[in-house]
Amino acid sequence: MADKNAILAGLAEIVEEETGLETDEVQLDKSFTEDLDIDSISMMTIVVNAEEKFDVKIPDEEVKNLTTVGDAVDYISNAAG
């Protein structure tokens, strides 16, 4: 299983690049839409960049289930094995 702290840090960098949010705002309990105000277009960019960075595949039907940063970290961690 991949290191969740490393995934969180990497995901925070991707979110910062896409949205300009500070990396320390990207926390496990934050909702992408509610707390971080990330729209669906930005979310798709974040997903594509995360797939490349972590060498995982996140199917479109899974993306809607990734409501919080923690959900995404868990998914990537499990998918990365």
PDB file as gemmi writes it, atoms N, CA and C in Angstrom:
CRYST1    1.000    1.000    1.000  90.00  90.00  90.00 P 1                      
ATOM      1  N   MET A   1       0.851  -1.200   0.000  1.00  0.00           N  
ATOM      2  CA  MET A   1       0.000   0.000   0.000  1.00  0.00           C  
ATOM      3  C   MET A   1       0.885   1.248   0.000  1.00  0.00           C  
ATOM      4  N   ALA A   2       0.558   2.184  -0.816  1.00  0.00           N  
ATOM      5  CA  ALA A   2       1.354   3.403  -0.936  1.00  0.00           C  
ATOM      6  C   ALA A   2       1.203   4.274   0.317  1.00  0.00           C  
ATOM      7  N   ASP A   3       2.218   5.075   0.585  1.00  0.00           N  
ATOM      8  CA  ASP A   3       2.254   5.951   1.759  1.00  0.00           C  
ATOM      9  C   ASP A   3       1.235   7.086   1.594  1.00  0.00           C  
ATOM     10  N   LYS A   4       0.256   7.110   2.497  1.00  0.00           N  
ATOM     11  CA  LYS A   4      -0.827   8.089   2.365  1.00  0.00           C  
ATOM     12  C   LYS A   4      -0.340   9.525   2.550  1.00  0.00           C  
ATOM     13  N   ASN A   5       0.662   9.735   3.384  1.00  0.00           N  
ATOM     14  CA  ASN A   5       1.198  11.093   3.546  1.00  0.00           C  
ATOM     15  C   ASN A   5       1.847  11.584   2.258  1.00  0.00           C  
ATOM     16  N   ALA A   6       2.549  10.682   1.588  1.00  0.00           N  
ATOM     17  CA  ALA A   6       3.175  11.040   0.309  1.00  0.00           C  
ATOM     18  C   ALA A   6       2.110  11.326  -0.748  1.00  0.00           C  
ATOM     19  N   ILE A   7       1.037  10.523  -0.740  1.00  0.00           N  
ATOM     20  CA  ILE A   7      -0.055  10.748  -1.696  1.00  0.00           C  
ATOM     21  C   ILE A   7      -0.725  12.089  -1.416  1.00  0.00           C  
ATOM     22  N   LEU A   8      -0.990  12.361  -0.141  1.00  0.00           N  
ATOM     23  CA  LEU A   8      -1.619  13.638   0.227  1.00  0.00           C  
ATOM     24  C   LEU A   8      -0.751  14.808  -0.229  1.00  0.00           C  
ATOM     25  N   ALA A   9       0.543  14.717   0.009  1.00  0.00           N  
ATOM     26  CA  ALA A   9       1.454  15.797  -0.392  1.00  0.00           C  
ATOM     27  C   ALA A   9       1.459  15.973  -1.908  1.00  0.00           C  
ATOM     28  N   GLY A  10       1.484  14.869  -2.631  1.00  0.00           N  
ATOM     29  CA  GLY A  10       1.481  14.934  -4.090  1.00  0.00           C  
ATOM     30  C   GLY A  10       0.171  15.484  -4.625  1.00  0.00           C  
ATOM     31  N   LEU A  11      -0.925  15.050  -4.021  1.00  0.00           N  
ATOM     32  CA  LEU A  11      -2.247  15.527  -4.430  1.00  0.00           C  
ATOM     33  C   LEU A  11      -2.383  17.020  -4.140  1.00  0.00           C  
ATOM     34  N   ALA A  12      -1.861  17.455  -2.998  1.00  0.00           N  
ATOM     35  CA  ALA A  12      -1.912  18.873  -2.636  1.00  0.00           C  
ATOM     36  C   ALA A  12      -1.159  19.721  -3.657  1.00  0.00           C  
ATOM     37  N   GLU A  13      -0.022  19.210  -4.138  1.00  0.00           N  
ATOM     38  CA  GLU A  13       0.739  19.934  -5.167  1.00  0.00           C  
ATOM     39  C   GLU A  13      -0.064  20.051  -6.456  1.00  0.00           C  
ATOM     40  N   ILE A  14      -0.729  18.963  -6.835  1.00  0.00           N  
ATOM     41  CA  ILE A  14      -1.554  18.971  -8.052  1.00  0.00           C  
ATOM     42  C   ILE A  14      -2.696  19.981  -7.906  1.00  0.00           C  
ATOM     43  N   VAL A  15      -3.362  19.968  -6.749  1.00  0.00           N  
ATOM     44  CA  VAL A  15      -4.463  20.903  -6.504  1.00  0.00           C  
ATOM     45  C   VAL A  15      -3.947  22.337  -6.528  1.00  0.00           C  
ATOM     46  N   GLU A  16      -2.786  22.574  -5.941  1.00  0.00           N  
ATOM     47  CA  GLU A  16      -2.219  23.921  -5.942  1.00  0.00           C  
ATOM     48  C   GLU A  16      -1.936  24.394  -7.370  1.00  0.00           C  
ATOM     49  N   GLU A  17      -1.343  23.519  -8.179  1.00  0.00           N  
ATOM     50  CA  GLU A  17      -1.060  23.876  -9.575  1.00  0.00           C  
ATOM     51  C   GLU A  17      -2.331  24.223 -10.331  1.00  0.00           C  
ATOM     52  N   GLU A  18      -3.395  23.464 -10.092  1.00  0.00           N  
ATOM     53  CA  GLU A  18      -4.642  23.640 -10.841  1.00  0.00           C  
ATOM     54  C   GLU A  18      -5.466  24.821 -10.330  1.00  0.00           C  
ATOM     55  N   THR A  19      -5.479  25.045  -9.016  1.00  0.00           N  
ATOM     56  CA  THR A  19      -6.423  26.001  -8.434  1.00  0.00           C  
ATOM     57  C   THR A  19      -5.762  27.190  -7.741  1.00  0.00           C  
ATOM     58  N   GLY A  20      -4.469  27.062  -7.422  1.00  0.00           N  
ATOM     59  CA  GLY A  20      -3.808  28.121  -6.679  1.00  0.00           C  
ATOM     60  C   GLY A  20      -4.002  28.029  -5.175  1.00  0.00           C  
ATOM     61  N   LEU A  21      -4.736  27.001  -4.705  1.00  0.00           N  
ATOM     62  CA  LEU A  21      -4.909  26.813  -3.267  1.00  0.00           C  
ATOM     63  C   LEU A  21      -3.576  26.454  -2.628  1.00  0.00           C  
ATOM     64  N   GLU A  22      -3.343  26.938  -1.425  1.00  0.00           N  
ATOM     65  CA  GLU A  22      -2.137  26.567  -0.693  1.00  0.00           C  
ATOM     66  C   GLU A  22      -2.177  25.069  -0.391  1.00  0.00           C  
ATOM     67  N   THR A  23      -1.018  24.421  -0.447  1.00  0.00           N  
ATOM     68  CA  THR A  23      -0.981  22.979  -0.211  1.00  0.00           C  
ATOM     69  C   THR A  23      -1.458  22.613   1.192  1.00  0.00           C  
ATOM     70  N   ASP A  24      -1.240  23.489   2.168  1.00  0.00           N  
ATOM     71  CA  ASP A  24      -1.669  23.139   3.533  1.00  0.00           C  
ATOM     72  C   ASP A  24      -3.186  23.230   3.727  1.00  0.00           C  
ATOM     73  N   GLU A  25      -3.893  23.780   2.728  1.00  0.00           N  
ATOM     74  CA  GLU A  25      -5.364  23.788   2.782  1.00  0.00           C  
ATOM     75  C   GLU A  25      -5.951  22.450   2.336  1.00  0.00           C  
ATOM     76  N   VAL A  26      -5.139  21.659   1.640  1.00  0.00           N  
ATOM     77  CA  VAL A  26      -5.606  20.381   1.111  1.00  0.00           C  
ATOM     78  C   VAL A  26      -5.402  19.320   2.195  1.00  0.00           C  
ATOM     79  N   GLN A  27      -6.468  19.080   2.965  1.00  0.00           N  
ATOM     80  CA  GLN A  27      -6.413  18.146   4.088  1.00  0.00           C  
ATOM     81  C   GLN A  27      -7.409  17.023   3.876  1.00  0.00           C  
ATOM     82  N   LEU A  28      -7.154  15.897   4.556  1.00  0.00           N  
ATOM     83  CA  LEU A  28      -7.947  14.682   4.328  1.00  0.00           C  
ATOM     84  C   LEU A  28      -9.446  14.882   4.494  1.00  0.00           C  
ATOM     85  N   ASP A  29      -9.836  15.726   5.444  1.00  0.00           N  
ATOM     86  CA  ASP A  29     -11.270  15.881   5.723  1.00  0.00           C  
ATOM     87  C   ASP A  29     -11.946  16.945   4.861  1.00  0.00           C  
ATOM     88  N   LYS A  30     -11.208  17.567   3.959  1.00  0.00           N  
ATOM     89  CA  LYS A  30     -11.776  18.626   3.122  1.00  0.00           C  
ATOM     90  C   LYS A  30     -12.518  18.046   1.920  1.00  0.00           C  
ATOM     91  N   SER A  31     -13.695  18.605   1.662  1.00  0.00           N  
ATOM     92  CA  SER A  31     -14.456  18.253   0.467  1.00  0.00           C  
ATOM     93  C   SER A  31     -13.918  19.063  -0.709  1.00  0.00           C  
ATOM     94  N   PHE A  32     -13.719  18.383  -1.842  1.00  0.00           N  
ATOM     95  CA  PHE A  32     -13.225  19.093  -3.029  1.00  0.00           C  
ATOM     96  C   PHE A  32     -14.167  20.223  -3.434  1.00  0.00           C  
ATOM     97  N   THR A  33     -15.483  19.954  -3.430  1.00  0.00           N  
ATOM     98  CA  THR A  33     -16.426  20.956  -3.909  1.00  0.00           C  
ATOM     99  C   THR A  33     -16.834  21.933  -2.816  1.00  0.00           C  
ATOM    100  N   GLU A  34     -17.177  21.414  -1.633  1.00  0.00           N  
ATOM    101  CA  GLU A  34     -17.692  22.275  -0.566  1.00  0.00           C  
ATOM    102  C   GLU A  34     -16.607  23.147   0.066  1.00  0.00           C  
ATOM    103  N   ASP A  35     -15.491  22.517   0.456  1.00  0.00           N  
ATOM    104  CA  ASP A  35     -14.453  23.235   1.200  1.00  0.00           C  
ATOM    105  C   ASP A  35     -13.433  23.905   0.289  1.00  0.00           C  
ATOM    106  N   LEU A  36     -13.047  23.199  -0.768  1.00  0.00           N  
ATOM    107  CA  LEU A  36     -11.976  23.711  -1.628  1.00  0.00           C  
ATOM    108  C   LEU A  36     -12.507  24.410  -2.873  1.00  0.00           C  
ATOM    109  N   ASP A  37     -13.824  24.339  -3.084  1.00  0.00           N  
ATOM    110  CA  ASP A  37     -14.484  25.056  -4.185  1.00  0.00           C  
ATOM    111  C   ASP A  37     -13.903  24.690  -5.554  1.00  0.00           C  
ATOM    112  N   ILE A  38     -13.686  23.390  -5.744  1.00  0.00           N  
ATOM    113  CA  ILE A  38     -13.129  22.896  -7.005  1.00  0.00           C  
ATOM    114  C   ILE A  38     -14.285  22.450  -7.900  1.00  0.00           C  
ATOM    115  N   ASP A  39     -14.342  23.000  -9.117  1.00  0.00           N  
ATOM    116  CA  ASP A  39     -15.432  22.632 -10.027  1.00  0.00           C  
ATOM    117  C   ASP A  39     -15.095  21.344 -10.780  1.00  0.00           C  
ATOM    118  N   SER A  40     -16.068  20.848 -11.524  1.00  0.00           N  
ATOM    119  CA  SER A  40     -15.905  19.542 -12.166  1.00  0.00           C  
ATOM    120  C   SER A  40     -14.795  19.544 -13.213  1.00  0.00           C  
ATOM    121  N   ILE A  41     -14.601  20.661 -13.886  1.00  0.00           N  
ATOM    122  CA  ILE A  41     -13.549  20.730 -14.910  1.00  0.00           C  
ATOM    123  C   ILE A  41     -12.174  20.670 -14.251  1.00  0.00           C  
ATOM    124  N   SER A  42     -11.987  21.449 -13.194  1.00  0.00           N  
ATOM    125  CA  SER A  42     -10.723  21.391 -12.458  1.00  0.00           C  
ATOM    126  C   SER A  42     -10.509  20.017 -11.853  1.00  0.00           C  
ATOM    127  N   MET A  43     -11.585  19.412 -11.373  1.00  0.00           N  
ATOM    128  CA  MET A  43     -11.482  18.086 -10.761  1.00  0.00           C  
ATOM    129  C   MET A  43     -10.984  17.067 -11.769  1.00  0.00           C  
ATOM    130  N   MET A  44     -11.481  17.149 -13.005  1.00  0.00           N  
ATOM    131  CA  MET A  44     -11.025  16.201 -14.024  1.00  0.00           C  
ATOM    132  C   MET A  44      -9.540  16.397 -14.318  1.00  0.00           C  
ATOM    133  N   THR A  45      -9.083  17.635 -14.345  1.00  0.00           N  
ATOM    134  CA  THR A  45      -7.658  17.912 -14.558  1.00  0.00           C  
ATOM    135  C   THR A  45      -6.839  17.341 -13.412  1.00  0.00           C  
ATOM    136  N   ILE A  46      -7.336  17.534 -12.193  1.00  0.00           N  
ATOM    137  CA  ILE A  46      -6.644  17.006 -11.003  1.00  0.00           C  
ATOM    138  C   ILE A  46      -6.566  15.484 -11.089  1.00  0.00           C  
ATOM    139  N   VAL A  47      -7.668  14.843 -11.481  1.00  0.00           N  
ATOM    140  CA  VAL A  47      -7.695  13.383 -11.602  1.00  0.00           C  
ATOM    141  C   VAL A  47      -6.675  12.907 -12.639  1.00  0.00           C  
ATOM    142  N   VAL A  48      -6.656  13.548 -13.808  1.00  0.00           N  
ATOM    143  CA  VAL A  48      -5.719  13.148 -14.867  1.00  0.00           C  
ATOM    144  C   VAL A  48      -4.274  13.307 -14.374  1.00  0.00           C  
ATOM    145  N   ASN A  49      -3.997  14.424 -13.727  1.00  0.00           N  
ATOM    146  CA  ASN A  49      -2.639  14.653 -13.220  1.00  0.00           C  
ATOM    147  C   ASN A  49      -2.277  13.653 -12.119  1.00  0.00           C  
ATOM    148  N   ALA A  50      -3.251  13.314 -11.282  1.00  0.00           N  
ATOM    149  CA  ALA A  50      -3.008  12.330 -10.226  1.00  0.00           C  
ATOM    150  C   ALA A  50      -2.757  10.946 -10.823  1.00  0.00           C  
ATOM    151  N   GLU A  51      -3.499  10.603 -11.864  1.00  0.00           N  
ATOM    152  CA  GLU A  51      -3.286   9.314 -12.531  1.00  0.00           C  
ATOM    153  C   GLU A  51      -1.856   9.214 -13.052  1.00  0.00           C  
ATOM    154  N   GLU A  52      -1.380  10.304 -13.659  1.00  0.00           N  
ATOM    155  CA  GLU A  52      -0.015  10.308 -14.190  1.00  0.00           C  
ATOM    156  C   GLU A  52       1.014  10.254 -13.066  1.00  0.00           C  
ATOM    157  N   LYS A  53       0.812  11.086 -12.048  1.00  0.00           N  
ATOM    158  CA  LYS A  53       1.785  11.185 -10.962  1.00  0.00           C  
ATOM    159  C   LYS A  53       1.924   9.881 -10.185  1.00  0.00           C  
ATOM    160  N   PHE A  54       0.779   9.231  -9.918  1.00  0.00           N  
ATOM    161  CA  PHE A  54       0.789   8.032  -9.069  1.00  0.00           C  
ATOM    162  C   PHE A  54       0.678   6.731  -9.853  1.00  0.00           C  
ATOM    163  N   ASP A  55       0.612   6.843 -11.196  1.00  0.00           N  
ATOM    164  CA  ASP A  55       0.531   5.676 -12.066  1.00  0.00           C  
ATOM    165  C   ASP A  55      -0.656   4.783 -11.697  1.00  0.00           C  
ATOM    166  N   VAL A  56      -1.818   5.415 -11.568  1.00  0.00           N  
ATOM    167  CA  VAL A  56      -3.063   4.684 -11.282  1.00  0.00           C  
ATOM    168  C   VAL A  56      -4.118   5.101 -12.309  1.00  0.00           C  
ATOM    169  N   LYS A  57      -5.184   4.310 -12.375  1.00  0.00           N  
ATOM    170  CA  LYS A  57      -6.320   4.658 -13.227  1.00  0.00           C  
ATOM    171  C   LYS A  57      -7.510   4.935 -12.326  1.00  0.00           C  
ATOM    172  N   ILE A  58      -8.125   6.097 -12.514  1.00  0.00           N  
ATOM    173  CA  ILE A  58      -9.321   6.447 -11.748  1.00  0.00           C  
ATOM    174  C   ILE A  58     -10.469   6.585 -12.748  1.00  0.00           C  
ATOM    175  N   PRO A  59     -11.308   5.550 -12.853  1.00  0.00           N  
ATOM    176  CA  PRO A  59     -12.410   5.597 -13.823  1.00  0.00           C  
ATOM    177  C   PRO A  59     -13.370   6.749 -13.525  1.00  0.00           C  
ATOM    178  N   ASP A  60     -13.973   7.279 -14.581  1.00  0.00           N  
ATOM    179  CA  ASP A  60     -14.896   8.409 -14.421  1.00  0.00           C  
ATOM    180  C   ASP A  60     -15.994   8.117 -13.398  1.00  0.00           C  
ATOM    181  N   GLU A  61     -16.477   6.869 -13.379  1.00  0.00           N  
ATOM    182  CA  GLU A  61     -17.569   6.557 -12.452  1.00  0.00           C  
ATOM    183  C   GLU A  61     -17.090   6.540 -10.996  1.00  0.00           C  
ATOM    184  N   GLU A  62     -15.783   6.424 -10.786  1.00  0.00           N  
ATOM    185  CA  GLU A  62     -15.233   6.481  -9.429  1.00  0.00           C  
ATOM    186  C   GLU A  62     -15.049   7.925  -8.960  1.00  0.00           C  
ATOM    187  N   VAL A  63     -14.779   8.811  -9.904  1.00  0.00           N  
ATOM    188  CA  VAL A  63     -14.471  10.200  -9.545  1.00  0.00           C  
ATOM    189  C   VAL A  63     -15.594  10.818  -8.713  1.00  0.00           C  
ATOM    190  N   LYS A  64     -16.839  10.528  -9.077  1.00  0.00           N  
ATOM    191  CA  LYS A  64     -17.965  11.121  -8.343  1.00  0.00           C  
ATOM    192  C   LYS A  64     -18.032  10.635  -6.895  1.00  0.00           C  
ATOM    193  N   ASN A  65     -17.404   9.497  -6.606  1.00  0.00           N  
ATOM    194  CA  ASN A  65     -17.376   8.979  -5.240  1.00  0.00           C  
ATOM    195  C   ASN A  65     -16.262   9.600  -4.396  1.00  0.00           C  
ATOM    196  N   LEU A  66     -15.350  10.283  -5.043  1.00  0.00           N  
ATOM    197  CA  LEU A  66     -14.216  10.880  -4.335  1.00  0.00           C  
ATOM    198  C   LEU A  66     -14.606  12.297  -3.915  1.00  0.00           C  
ATOM    199  N   THR A  67     -15.388  12.391  -2.852  1.00  0.00           N  
ATOM    200  CA  THR A  67     -15.901  13.705  -2.453  1.00  0.00           C  
ATOM    201  C   THR A  67     -14.916  14.473  -1.583  1.00  0.00           C  
ATOM    202  N   THR A  68     -14.120  13.747  -0.800  1.00  0.00           N  
ATOM    203  CA  THR A  68     -13.137  14.433   0.050  1.00  0.00           C  
ATOM    204  C   THR A  68     -11.726  14.092  -0.404  1.00  0.00           C  
ATOM    205  N   VAL A  69     -10.797  14.894   0.054  1.00  0.00           N  
ATOM    206  CA  VAL A  69      -9.381  14.640  -0.225  1.00  0.00           C  
ATOM    207  C   VAL A  69      -9.005  13.254   0.311  1.00  0.00           C  
ATOM    208  N   GLY A  70      -9.532  12.911   1.489  1.00  0.00           N  
ATOM    209  CA  GLY A  70      -9.248  11.595   2.073  1.00  0.00           C  
ATOM    210  C   GLY A  70      -9.729  10.454   1.199  1.00  0.00           C  
ATOM    211  N   ASP A  71     -10.913  10.618   0.575  1.00  0.00           N  
ATOM    212  CA  ASP A  71     -11.426   9.595  -0.343  1.00  0.00           C  
ATOM    213  C   ASP A  71     -10.437   9.365  -1.484  1.00  0.00           C  
ATOM    214  N   ALA A  72      -9.934  10.456  -2.042  1.00  0.00           N  
ATOM    215  CA  ALA A  72      -9.000  10.360  -3.155  1.00  0.00           C  
ATOM    216  C   ALA A  72      -7.687   9.710  -2.716  1.00  0.00           C  
ATOM    217  N   VAL A  73      -7.189  10.102  -1.550  1.00  0.00           N  
ATOM    218  CA  VAL A  73      -5.954   9.523  -1.026  1.00  0.00           C  
ATOM    219  C   VAL A  73      -6.123   8.014  -0.822  1.00  0.00           C  
ATOM    220  N   ASP A  74      -7.249   7.616  -0.219  1.00  0.00           N  
ATOM    221  CA  ASP A  74      -7.516   6.192   0.004  1.00  0.00           C  
ATOM    222  C   ASP A  74      -7.592   5.439  -1.323  1.00  0.00           C  
ATOM    223  N   TYR A  75      -8.293   6.022  -2.285  1.00  0.00           N  
ATOM    224  CA  TYR A  75      -8.445   5.351  -3.580  1.00  0.00           C  
ATOM    225  C   TYR A  75      -7.096   5.167  -4.242  1.00  0.00           C  
ATOM    226  N   ILE A  76      -6.304   6.237  -4.298  1.00  0.00           N  
ATOM    227  CA  ILE A  76      -4.984   6.167  -4.936  1.00  0.00           C  
ATOM    228  C   ILE A  76      -4.089   5.177  -4.198  1.00  0.00           C  
ATOM    229  N   SER A  77      -4.139   5.210  -2.879  1.00  0.00           N  
ATOM    230  CA  SER A  77      -3.328   4.295  -2.069  1.00  0.00           C  
ATOM    231  C   SER A  77      -3.653   2.842  -2.400  1.00  0.00           C  
ATOM    232  N   ASN A  78      -4.942   2.528  -2.475  1.00  0.00           N  
ATOM    233  CA  ASN A  78      -5.355   1.159  -2.799  1.00  0.00           C  
ATOM    234  C   ASN A  78      -5.043   0.778  -4.238  1.00  0.00           C  
ATOM    235  N   ALA A  79      -5.243   1.733  -5.141  1.00  0.00           N  
ATOM    236  CA  ALA A  79      -5.008   1.457  -6.563  1.00  0.00           C  
ATOM    237  C   ALA A  79      -3.522   1.308  -6.865  1.00  0.00           C  
ATOM    238  N   ALA A  80      -2.700   2.034  -6.121  1.00  0.00           N  
ATOM    239  CA  ALA A  80      -1.256   1.987  -6.350  1.00  0.00           C  
ATOM    240  C   ALA A  80      -0.646   0.718  -5.766  1.00  0.00           C  
ATOM    241  N   GLY A  81      -1.400   0.077  -4.866  1.00  0.00           N  
ATOM    242  CA  GLY A  81      -0.933  -1.170  -4.274  1.00  0.00           C  
ATOM    243  C   GLY A  81       0.300  -0.960  -3.432  1.00  0.00           C  
TER     244      GLY A  81                                                      
END                                                                             
